[in-house]
Amino acid sequence: MSDDVSAPAEIPDGYTALDWRRGFPGQIGPLYRRIDPSGATMGLRVDERHTNGMLNAHGGVLMTFADMAWGHVVSVETSSYWVTVRLTCDFLSAAKMGDWIEAGGETLSVEGGLYIVRGRIWCGENTLMTGTGVFKPIKRREPRRGEKAFRG
């Protein structure tokens, strides 16, 4: 294995690249997604632009990744665009430059049109962050592959 973290890194099996190029999501990526019977998981390879002065994944990157991955649970369930109402995060550990990090979540409840999602970010066996998000679906759209309403 090379020490050159700028070399293309292998992406774990089952993940496919998300084509999110517009706006802010395009700045943090590339992001990857895997959907299986247990749910949707997102992945991100930490590169230099994601790091702080200690070459750990910056907390803002982890929070952004959490927002996108945990909110993605709402996309899978509703085939909707959504907004974040609240995001609460607990930082537990660090990821280093070059690490592959993953995030996933589950819906705890739906009340008054708001989805409460519990989520986690991890690297291997190490939990980096846990938290909850409150998300509001705002506009339906055509279902995409992997979403519950998709008929493809």
C-alpha positions in Angstrom: 0.0 0.0 0.0 1.3 3.4 -0.9 1.6 6.3 1.5 0.4 8.6 -1.3 -3.1 9.6 -0.1 -3.7 11.5 -3.3 -3.7 8.2 -5.3 -7.2 6.9 -6.1 -8.4 4.9 -3.1 -10.5 1.8 -3.4 -14.2 2.1 -2.6 -15.8 -0.8 -0.7 -18.0 -3.2 -2.5 -21.6 -2.3 -2.9 -21.1 1.5 -3.0 -21.9 3.6 -6.0 -21.0 7.2 -6.6 -23.7 9.8 -6.1 -24.0 12.3 -8.8 -24.3 15.3 -6.5 -22.4 18.1 -8.3 -24.6 21.2 -7.7 -24.2 23.4 -4.7 -22.6 22.5 -1.5 -23.0 18.7 -1.7 -20.6 18.9 -4.7 -18.0 20.5 -2.5 -17.8 17.7 0.1 -17.8 14.7 -2.3 -17.5 12.5 -4.0 -20.1 10.8 -1.8 -21.1 7.2 -2.2 -24.2 5.2 -1.4 -25.1 1.6 -0.6 -28.6 0.4 -0.3 -29.3 -3.1 1.0 -32.1 -4.7 3.1 -30.8 -3.1 6.3 -31.1 0.4 4.8 -29.1 3.2 3.1 -25.5 3.9 4.0 -23.3 6.7 2.7 -19.6 6.7 2.4 -16.8 9.3 2.1 -13.0 9.0 1.7 -11.4 11.7 3.9 -9.0 13.7 1.8 -6.8 16.7 2.6 -9.5 19.3 2.0 -11.7 17.6 4.6 -9.1 17.9 7.4 -8.2 20.2 10.2 -4.7 21.2 11.3 -4.1 17.8 12.9 -5.1 16.1 9.6 -8.2 14.7 11.2 -11.6 15.0 9.5 -12.9 18.5 10.4 -15.9 18.5 12.7 -17.8 20.6 10.2 -17.2 17.9 7.5 -18.5 15.2 9.9 -21.6 17.3 10.7 -22.3 18.0 7.0 -21.8 14.3 6.2 -24.2 13.5 9.1 -26.8 15.9 7.8 -26.7 14.5 4.3 -26.6 10.8 5.3 -29.2 11.0 8.0 -31.5 13.2 5.9 -31.1 10.7 3.1 -33.1 8.3 5.2 -36.1 10.6 4.6 -35.3 10.6 0.8 -35.4 6.8 0.8 -38.6 6.6 2.7 -40.5 9.4 1.0 -38.9 10.2 -2.4 -38.9 13.8 -1.4 -36.6 16.8 -1.1 -36.2 17.7 2.6 -34.8 20.4 4.8 -33.1 20.0 8.2 -34.9 21.4 11.2 -32.4 20.4 13.9 -29.2 18.4 13.9 -27.7 17.3 17.2 -24.3 15.6 17.1 -22.0 14.0 19.7 -18.3 13.8 18.6 -16.8 10.6 19.9 -13.6 9.9 17.9 -11.6 11.2 15.0 -11.0 10.0 11.4 -7.7 10.5 9.7 -6.9 11.7 6.2 -7.3 8.7 3.9 -9.9 6.9 6.1 -13.1 5.6 4.6 -16.0 6.7 6.8 -19.6 5.6 6.6 -22.9 7.0 7.9 -26.4 5.6 8.3 -29.5 6.2 10.3 -33.0 5.0 11.2 -36.3 6.8 11.6 -37.4 6.9 15.2 -40.7 8.6 14.6 -42.8 10.7 12.2 -44.9 13.4 13.9 -46.6 16.4 12.3 -44.8 15.8 9.0 -41.4 15.8 10.7 -39.0 12.8 10.6 -36.9 12.2 13.7 -33.8 10.2 12.6 -31.1 8.6 14.9 -27.8 8.3 13.1 -24.2 7.2 13.4 -20.9 7.8 11.6 -18.2 5.2 11.8 -14.8 4.2 10.5 -14.3 0.4 10.6 -15.3 -0.6 14.1 -14.8 2.9 15.5 -17.8 5.1 16.1 -16.9 8.7 15.2 -20.2 10.5 15.9 -23.8 9.8 17.0 -26.8 12.0 17.0 -30.3 12.8 15.9 -31.8 14.9 13.2 -35.2 16.4 12.6 -36.1 16.6 8.9 -39.1 17.9 7.0 -40.0 16.6 3.6 -40.9 19.6 1.4 -41.5 18.4 -2.1 -42.2 15.1 -3.7 -40.1 13.9 -6.7 -39.8 10.9 -8.9 -38.6 7.9 -6.9 -35.0 6.9 -7.5 -33.4 3.5 -7.4 -33.3 2.1 -3.9 -36.1 4.3 -2.6 -39.2 2.6 -1.2 -41.5 4.0 -3.9 -39.2 3.1 -6.8 -40.7 0.7 -9.3 -37.9 -0.2 -11.7 
